[in-house]
Amino acid sequence: MAAKKPAKKAAKKPAKKAAKKVAKKVAKKVAPKKVAKKKSARKPNAAFMAAMKPSAMLAAIVGDKPLSRPEVTKKVWAYIKKNGLQDTANRRNINADAKLGPIFGGKKQVSMFELTKLVSKQLS
């Protein structure tokens, strides 16, 4: 029985060596990772960031100071979330209340995609 044990150990060693050789070959074939270039900070469009005066209807929600379109959108969404105006069944729809009704053109409900269009009409 003593003779069988060294034979088993000898069989394991060449298998380990072969596995190491294969691993080295695979490592050589894999292309080195390319270092990604750092992107420069994205500059916003000047026209998009221009301050615009909201209409009287929109000023009831966002205030009467001139704001850029992204700021107006943030304030409108803050108002919608604060007052729970998102439809519970379909979260993409916004329900009108007394202040949003005139902005929506009399509609009781609009989609969030229509909301941007309707709000942009209220800016000058």
C-alpha positions as CSV (number, residue, x, y, z in Angstrom):
1,M,0.0,0.0,0.0
2,A,2.8,2.4,0.6
3,A,3.8,2.2,-3.0
4,K,0.4,3.4,-4.2
5,K,0.4,6.6,-2.2
6,P,3.5,8.1,-3.9
7,A,2.0,7.2,-7.3
8,K,-1.1,9.2,-6.5
9,K,1.0,12.2,-5.4
10,A,3.1,12.0,-8.5
11,A,-0.1,12.0,-10.7
12,K,-1.4,15.1,-9.0
13,K,1.7,17.2,-9.5
14,P,1.9,17.1,-13.3
15,A,-1.8,18.0,-13.5
16,K,-1.2,21.1,-11.4
17,K,1.8,22.1,-13.5
18,A,-0.2,21.7,-16.7
19,A,-3.0,23.8,-15.2
20,K,-0.5,26.6,-14.4
21,K,1.0,26.5,-17.9
22,V,-2.5,26.8,-19.4
23,A,-3.3,29.7,-17.1
24,K,-0.1,31.5,-18.1
25,K,-0.9,31.1,-21.8
26,V,-4.5,32.4,-21.3
27,A,-3.1,35.4,-19.4
28,K,-0.7,36.2,-22.2
29,K,-3.5,36.0,-24.9
30,V,-5.9,38.4,-23.0
31,A,-5.3,41.9,-24.3
32,P,-4.3,44.4,-21.6
33,K,-7.1,46.7,-20.5
34,K,-7.1,50.1,-22.1
35,V,-7.1,53.0,-19.8
36,A,-10.2,55.1,-20.4
37,K,-9.6,58.7,-21.1
38,K,-11.2,61.1,-18.6
39,K,-14.0,62.9,-20.3
40,S,-14.1,66.6,-19.8
41,A,-17.1,68.0,-17.9
42,R,-20.1,68.3,-20.2
43,K,-21.1,71.9,-20.9
44,P,-24.8,72.8,-20.9
45,N,-26.3,74.5,-23.8
46,A,-26.4,78.3,-23.2
47,A,-29.9,78.6,-24.6
48,F,-31.1,75.8,-22.4
49,M,-29.7,77.5,-19.3
50,A,-31.0,81.0,-20.1
51,A,-33.3,82.4,-17.4
52,M,-36.9,82.8,-18.6
53,K,-39.8,84.6,-16.9
54,P,-42.7,82.3,-16.0
55,S,-46.3,83.2,-16.8
56,A,-48.6,84.3,-14.0
57,M,-50.2,80.8,-13.9
58,L,-46.8,79.1,-13.6
59,A,-45.5,81.7,-11.1
60,A,-48.1,80.4,-8.6
61,I,-46.0,77.2,-8.5
62,V,-42.4,78.1,-9.1
63,G,-42.3,81.8,-8.1
64,D,-42.1,84.9,-10.2
65,K,-38.3,85.2,-10.6
66,P,-36.7,84.3,-13.9
67,L,-35.5,80.7,-13.9
68,S,-33.8,78.3,-16.4
69,R,-35.9,75.5,-17.8
70,P,-34.2,72.8,-15.7
71,E,-34.9,74.8,-12.5
72,V,-38.5,75.3,-13.5
73,T,-38.9,71.5,-14.1
74,K,-37.3,70.7,-10.7
75,K,-39.7,73.0,-8.9
76,V,-42.8,71.7,-10.8
77,W,-41.8,68.1,-9.9
78,A,-41.2,69.1,-6.3
79,Y,-44.8,70.6,-6.2
80,I,-46.3,67.5,-7.8
81,K,-44.6,65.2,-5.3
82,K,-45.3,67.4,-2.3
83,N,-49.0,67.4,-3.2
84,G,-49.2,63.8,-4.3
85,L,-50.4,64.5,-7.8
86,Q,-49.0,61.5,-9.5
87,D,-51.6,59.0,-10.5
88,T,-51.4,56.0,-8.2
89,A,-52.3,53.4,-10.9
90,N,-50.1,54.9,-13.6
91,R,-47.2,56.9,-12.2
92,R,-46.5,58.4,-15.6
93,N,-49.7,60.5,-15.4
94,I,-50.0,63.7,-13.4
95,N,-53.4,64.7,-12.0
96,A,-54.3,68.4,-12.1
97,D,-55.2,70.5,-9.1
98,A,-56.4,74.1,-8.8
99,K,-52.9,75.5,-9.7
100,L,-52.0,73.0,-12.4
101,G,-55.4,72.9,-14.1
102,P,-54.8,76.2,-16.1
103,I,-51.3,75.1,-17.1
104,F,-52.7,71.8,-18.4
105,G,-55.2,73.7,-20.6
106,G,-58.2,72.4,-18.7
107,K,-57.2,68.7,-18.9
108,K,-57.7,66.7,-15.7
109,Q,-54.7,64.5,-16.3
110,V,-51.6,64.7,-18.5
111,S,-48.6,62.4,-19.0
112,M,-45.2,63.4,-17.8
113,F,-44.1,63.9,-21.4
114,E,-46.9,66.3,-22.1
115,L,-46.0,68.1,-18.9
116,T,-42.7,69.4,-20.2
117,K,-44.4,70.7,-23.4
118,L,-47.1,72.4,-21.5
119,V,-44.8,74.0,-19.0
120,S,-42.4,75.3,-21.7
121,K,-45.4,77.2,-23.3
122,Q,-45.7,79.1,-20.0
123,L,-42.1,80.4,-20.2
124,S,-41.1,83.6,-22.1
